[in-house]
């Protein structure tokens, strides 16, 4: 209940990753190396970077929800 509905949460969370990447590295999340992408995710999880327009968005909770969605999708596959 702390996050908006799924569609909006995904949009805000992924846009937030891009904003953190631009703030920290000067480019979007997708353009970063894997090492720098991991750093962005760690920053989002730790709350070290505050985005002015996303102060009330819980990135740590979003990442937890995102990982749960990935696991559900993986285990929904018949070969899993």
Secondary structure, 3 states (H helix, E strand, C coil): CCCCCHHHHHHHHHHHHHHHHHHHHCCCHHHCCHHHHHHHHHHHHHCCCCCHHHCCCCHHHHHHHHHHHHHHHHHHCCCC
